[in-house]
Amino acid sequence: MKTTFTFAESPAYSLSGTTTEPKAVTRYEKAFSMNVSYFEHVVVFRQKIRFKAGEVSVRGTLEYMTCNDQKCLPPDDIDFTIPVN
């Protein structure tokens, strides 16, 4: 499952474009009998936001899944709030 971000709608800000990510590593994994794309060590996702007010809190949900060479854990959601001054 691909990592996704869902941002809460707000009158205080609007999204500009879509969330971007660096190029993932893709290789065939025997354990899953398919090509798998993943990030190693650290990954930075970026989302441009246009602010319509002074102090704003950007809210949303991150959905992700973690795997090793034998299995994947079920997808998980993390709610986030990022204060911007």
SERO-4910 file (N, C-alpha, C, O; in steps of 0.05 Angstrom, whole numbers):
BEGIN
 pado doro    nc1    nc2    nc3   cac1   cac2   cac3    cc1    cc2    cc3    oc1    oc2    oc3
  Met    A     17    -24      0      0      0      0     18     25      0     37     27     16
  Lys    A     12     43    -17     27     68    -19     21     87      4     -2     88     13
  Thr    A     41    101     13     38    121     34     21    144     23     26    154      1
  Thr    A      0    153     38    -17    175     29    -22    195     51    -21    188     75
  Phe    A    -26    220     43    -33    241     62    -60    252     54    -66    256     31
  Thr    A    -77    255     74   -103    268     70   -104    292     88   -101    290    113
  Phe    A   -108    316     77   -108    340     92   -137    349     98   -154    348     80
  Ala    A   -142    358    123   -168    368    130   -174    394    116   -156    411    113
  Glu    A   -198    398    107   -206    423     94   -207    445    115   -214    439    138
  Ser    A   -199    469    108   -199    491    127   -202    517    112   -191    520     90
  Pro    A   -217    537    123   -218    563    110   -192    579    114   -188    599    101
  Ala    A   -174    569    131   -149    583    137   -126    577    118   -107    591    117
  Tyr    A   -129    556    102   -109    549     82   -120    532     59   -142    522     61
  Ser    A   -105    531     38   -112    514     15    -87    499      5    -65    510      7
  Leu    A    -90    476     -5    -68    460    -16    -61    471    -44    -79    478    -59
  Ser    A    -35    471    -50    -26    479    -76    -13    455    -89     10    449    -82
  Gly    A    -26    442   -108    -16    418   -120    -20    394   -102    -37    394    -84
  Thr    A     -5    373   -108     -7    348    -93     18    343    -77     39    356    -81
  Thr    A     17    324    -59     40    317    -43     61    304    -61     55    286    -77
  Thr    A     86    313    -58    108    301    -74    126    285    -57    127    288    -32
  Glu    A    141    267    -70    159    249    -56    183    243    -74    181    246    -98
  Pro    A    206    236    -63    228    228    -79    223    202    -94    204    188    -88
  Lys    A    240    196   -113    237    171   -128    242    147   -109    262    146    -94
  Ala    A    224    128   -109    226    104    -92    245     84   -105    249     84   -129
  Val    A    256     66    -88    271     43    -98    250     22   -105    233     16    -89
  Thr    A    253     10   -129    234    -11   -137    251    -35   -145    269    -34   -161
  Arg    A    243    -58   -134    257    -83   -141    238   -107   -137    218   -105   -122
  Tyr    A    244   -128   -150    228   -152   -147    235   -166   -121    258   -170   -114
  Glu    A    214   -172   -105    217   -185    -79    206   -213    -82    182   -217    -87
  Lys    A    224   -233    -78    215   -261    -80    194   -268    -59    176   -283    -64
  Ala    A    197   -256    -35    178   -262    -14    149   -256    -21    130   -269    -12
  Phe    A    145   -235    -39    118   -227    -47    112   -234    -76     90   -230    -85
  Ser    A    131   -244    -90    128   -251   -119    119   -227   -136    102   -230   -153
  Met    A    130   -204   -130    122   -180   -144    143   -158   -140    160   -159   -123
  Asn    A    141   -137   -157    158   -113   -154    147    -97   -130    123    -94   -127
  Val    A    165    -88   -113    157    -72    -90    173    -46    -91    197    -46    -95
  Ser    A    159    -23    -86    172      3    -84    174     11    -55    155      6    -40
  Tyr    A    196     23    -47    200     30    -19    221     52    -17    235     58    -36
  Phe    A    223     64      7    243     84     13    262     73     34    254     58     51
  Glu    A    287     80     31    307     70     50    315     93     69    318    116     61
  His    A    319     86     94    329    104    115    311    128    121    296    127    141
  Val    A    311    148    104    295    173    109    281    181     84    291    178     62
  Val    A    256    191     87    242    201     63    228    227     72    219    230     94
  Val    A    227    246     53    214    272     58    192    275     37    196    274     13
  Phe    A    167    278     47    144    284     31    139    314     33    142    326     54
  Arg    A    131    327     11    126    356     11     99    362      0     89    350    -19
  Gln    A     86    382     14     60    392      5     61    422      7     65    433     28
  Lys    A     57    436    -15     55    465    -15     27    473     -5      7    462    -13
  Ile    A     27    494     12      2    503     24      1    534     23     21    547     28
  Arg    A    -22    544     15    -26    574     14    -42    581     39    -64    571     44
  Phe    A    -30    599     55    -44    607     80    -60    632     76    -52    651     62
  Lys    A    -84    632     87   -103    654     84   -106    670    110   -119    690    111
  Ala    A    -93    660    132    -95    673    158    -68    673    171    -49    660    161
  Gly    A    -65    687    193    -39    688    208    -30    662    219    -15    647    206
  Glu    A    -39    656    243    -31    630    255    -51    609    247    -75    612    249
  Val    A    -40    587    237    -56    565    226    -46    538    237    -22    535    242
  Ser    A    -63    519    240    -55    491    246    -65    475    222    -89    473    216
  Val    A    -46    462    209    -52    444    186    -57    416    198    -40    405    212
  Arg    A    -81    405    192    -88    379    203    -92    359    180    -99    366    157
  Gly    A    -87    334    187    -92    313    167    -86    286    178    -83    282    202
  Thr    A    -85    267    160    -80    239    167    -59    227    148    -60    232    124
  Leu    A    -40    212    159    -20    198    144    -28    168    145    -32    157    167
  Glu    A    -29    156    122    -35    127    121    -10    113    109     -1    121     87
  Tyr    A      0     93    122     24     80    113     24     50    120      7     41    136
  Met    A     43     35    109     46      7    115     76      1    116     91     12    100
  Thr    A     84    -16    135    112    -23    138    116    -53    132    100    -70    140
  Cys    A    137    -59    118    143    -86    110    173    -93    115    190    -75    115
  Asn    A    178   -118    118    206   -128    117    207   -148     95    190   -150     78
  Asp    A    228   -165     95    231   -184     72    214   -208     75    215   -226     58
  Gln    A    197   -210     96    180   -233     99    150   -227    101    133   -243     93
  Lys    A    144   -203    112    115   -197    115    111   -167    117    130   -152    121
  Cys    A     86   -159    115     78   -131    118     58   -130    142     42   -147    146
  Leu    A     61   -108    157     42   -103    179     18    -90    166     19    -78    145
  Pro    A     -5    -93    179    -30    -80    169    -25    -50    166    -10    -38    182
  Pro    A    -39    -37    147    -37     -8    145    -45      6    170    -61     -4    186
  Asp    A    -33     29    175    -39     45    199    -44     74    192    -33     83    172
  Asp    A    -60     88    207    -66    116    204    -55    132    227    -57    123    250
  Ile    A    -43    155    221    -33    173    242    -45    200    236    -40    212    215
  Asp    A    -60    211    255    -70    239    253    -48    257    260    -32    252    279
  Phe    A    -46    280    246    -25    300    252    -36    328    253    -57    334    240
  Thr    A    -23    345    268    -29    373    269     -2    388    269     15    383    285
  Ile    A      1    406    250     26    421    248     19    451    251      6    463    234
  Pro    A     27    463    274     22    492    277     41    508    260     65    502    259
  Val    A     31    529    247     47    547    231     41    575    240     18    584    241
  Asn    A     63    589    246     60    617    256     68    636    235     67    661    239
***
